[in-house]
Amino acid sequence: MASAGKIGYAVVGLGTLTRNAILPAFANCRHSKLVALVSRDTKKAAELGKKYKAPKIYSVSNFDRCLRNPEVSAVYVVTPPGQHEEFTVRTAQAGKHVLCEKPLAATAEQSRKMVEACRHGGVLLMTAYRKYFEPSTVYLKSLIASGALGQIDAIHTSFSENYNPKSSPAWLLDPSLAGGGPMMDLGVYCVNTCRLLVGEDPAEVVAQSWRHDKRRFVNVEEGMAFQLRFPSGLIVQGTSTYSAAISSFVYVQGSKGWAALSPAYTFEDERHVTRKSLWNRMGVKATGT
């Protein structure tokens, strides 16, 4: 890491997520700064670099030059998942740290190679799961840990959106780049957030996928329902589909009450936590939002 001042980031991949959420966020960073943009479209990169004050622009073909830049301490990989391995391994070999968008890769084997490369290079590798730091999720996790909801019996969760060929990225339907359909793109939020909330990993998974629109969804699932069974006895029921109006929620059921976070996963919406708890044996209830 940089010994003084802010950590310099190069951002690889300038899709919708980068333009709408990541680049604007650098203006509010206290410990990080935007140093470089890397893209196949250098014209677009130059325009965004000017807008967000990135001093260096590189094409994908000269990514090695970016990695030799001493101002770059870390690389944020925001390409389609199937391309994460290439940029992560090259970054690790250059001795730079890696922040990688979710999911970590399109396959488990790609993920393994990325972890090994970063371990061998002595650099940090982190998946960009923002739910770990968002106040609403942190609050919900602390509420569960406090015992206010009692024994957690079940969690219901969903994250879905309506895939539109005219506006949605085409690579989302390419399994070699996406790794799968909505489960890989959206459902990972559900799985990882529930793991975070209870501090446990599932011991058993059952899932069922569907394709109602077989013309559009040829190579990836249109939707998936899944059940996660945890060692503590907790059951997580989840769904994710590309054929529903965008929506997301987490609903936690416990022996002393319940709590809901909705919307749970989208960037642009204000999130709300609603809860109801039984605080004593006399049946006195506390509610809050």
N, C-alpha and C positions, 0 to 999 in steps of 0.2 A: 504494500500500500504506500501511497505518498506519505512521506515523513512529516510534511506540514501542509496546511491548506486543505483544499477540497480534493476528493478523489476524482480523477478524470475518466470519463466514460466515452467509449465509442459505441454507437448504436448501429447494429446491423439489421437491415430490414425496415422499410418505410411504409408499411401497410396502414390500414385504418387504425389499429390499436396504437401504433407509434405516433401517428399524426394527431389523433384525438385525445390521447391520454398521457403517453410517456413524455413526448417532447415538451408539452406545456408544463408538465410537473417539474421539470428541471429549474424553472424560475423560482420555485419555492423550496428548493433543496438547500439545507444548511451545510451538508457535508459532502455533497457531490456536485460535479459540474459537467456540462456537455462539452466534449472536446472534438468529437468527430462523428460524421455520418458515413455509413457505407451502404451502397445500393447499386443495383444494376442500371438504374436510371439516374445518371449523374446530374442531369438537368433538374430533375425533381429534387435530388439531394441538395443541389446548390440553392434552390429556392427555399427549401426548408431550413437549410443552414443559415441563410440570411435572416429568415424570420425568427429563428430560435437561437441565433448567435453561436452557431457551431463553427469554430475557426478552420476546421479541416474537413475536406470532402474526399472520399475515396470510392473508387468503383470496386465491385466484388473481385474483379480480375487483379487488382493490386492491393488486396487485403493485407498481404505481407508488409507492405509499406506502412499501413495503419498500425500494425502490431509492433513495428520498429519505432514508432513515435513515443518518445519518453514521457510525453504528457498523458498517454493512455495507460492507466493502471488496471482498468477492467473493461470488459466488453459485455454489452447487453445484447443477447441474441434474440431477435424478434422475427425470425423467418418462420415459414411453415415447419412443423415439427420434424418432418423427414429430412430437413436440412440442418437441424440443430447439431448433429454429430460432427459434421464437417467443420463448422465454425468453432465449436467448442474445443475439439481436439487441436486444431491449429492455434487457437488462443492459448490453450494450456501449454503447448510445446514452446510458445514464445514467452512463457513465464507470466502471463497476465491472468487475472481472476475472471470468472465467468458468472454472470447473472443470466439465466436462461428462462424464456417464457415457458408456460405450461402448455401441454404436458412436456415432460423433460425430453421425450423423443417419440418417434412413431412406433418403435418396437422396444422390447426389453433388451434385446441384444445391443441396439444402438445406445441405450441408456448405460449399459454395462461398460461399453467402450469409453463413453464420456467420463464416467466416474473414475475409471482406471487411468485415463489420460491426465485428469486433474490431480489425482492422488500421486501419480508418478512425477508430475510437474511441480508438485508442492504448492498448488494454488487452490483457492476456494471455488467451489461450485455450488450455486444456489438456484433453486427453482423459484420463479417470481410468483409465489402464491401470496397475493396481497391480503387475503383474509386473515392471515396471522397478525396483521397490524391494524386492521380497521377497527375503530372504536366499538361499533355495534357487535362485532364478533367477539372481541376481547371481553366486552361486558357480559355477553351470553355465556362465554366460557367460565368467567368468574362466578356467575350466578349458579351454574351447575356445580362448580367446585365447592361453593359455599354450603351446599346441601339444602338450599332454600326450596329446591324442587324435589327433594328426596331422591329415592332410587329412580334412575332413568330407565323407563320401561321400553320406550320406542321413540324413534325420531323419523319424521316424514320430511322428505325434501325433494325439490324439483328445480330444474333449470331448463327452459325450452325457448325456442324462437322459431320463427317461420322463415325457412331458407328461401331466398328470392334469387333466381338465376340472374336477374338484371342488376342486382346490387350486392349480393353476397359473393365473396371470393370463390372462384371456381375450384381452387385447390382443396376446399373443404370436402369435396366429393371424390377426391383422389386419395385412395388408401395409402399409396406410397408416400404421400406428403403429409396427410392428416393422421394416418394410423387407424382411422375408423370414422364413424359419423358423429352424431351429437354427443355420444358418450365420451369420446376423446376430447371434443371441443368444449362442451358445457358440463357434462356429467362429472368430470373430474373435480369441479368446484364442489359438488354435492358430497362426493366421497371424501375428499381431503378435508373439507370443513367439518364433517362429522367426526373424522379421526381426531382433528384438533380439539373439538369441543369436549370429547370424553377422554382424551389422552390414551387411546387404545387403537390397536389395529384389528381388523376383522379376521376371524379364523375360517370363515366359510362364506362363499359368494354364490348366489344363484341369480341368473339373469335370463331375460327373454327379449329378443329383438323383433322388429316388424318392418315390413315395407308395404305400405298401402299404395303408394305411387311408384310403381315399378319402372316407369319411364325415366323419372328423375333419379331415383335412388337405386342405381344398378350395382354399384361396387361398395357402397357403405350402407349401414342400416339407416332407416328413416327415424326410428325411435327405439328406446330400450327401457325396460323396467328391470329393476334389480333389487335384491335383498341382501343385506350384509348382516351376518351373525357374529357377534363379538364374544370373547371369552367370558365377560361379565354377565352375559345373557341378554344384553341389549340387542334389539333388532332395528336396523335402519331400512326403511322402505323408500325407494327413489325412482324417479323417472326423468327422462330427457328425450326430447324430440325436436326435429326440424320442421314440424308441421303444426305448430301452435303459436298463438300470439305470444310475444316475449313476456315471460313471467318467471319468477323464482321465489322460493320460500324455504325456511327451515322451521319445523314445528317440533318442539321437544316436549314429550310427555313424561312426567315423573309422579311418584307416589304422593307428593305433597303439592303438586301444582303443574302448570305448563307455562311455556314461553314460546313466542313465535317471532321470527325475524322475516319481514317482508316489505319490499323486495329484498332479496338476500344477496344477489351476486352481480347485478348490473352496475356499470360504472356511473351512469348519468342520473340515477334516481336517488332521492333521499331515502335512507333506510330507517325503519321503525321497529322497535322491539316492544311487544305487548306481552304481559305476563299476569298470571294469577296464581297465588300461593296460599296454602293452608299453614298458618303459623303456629297453631296449638291444637290441642285435643278438643277444645271447646268449639271448634269450627269457625274461629275468627279468621276472616279472609283478608288478604291484602292484594290489591290490584294496582297495576301501574303501566304506563306506556312511555 
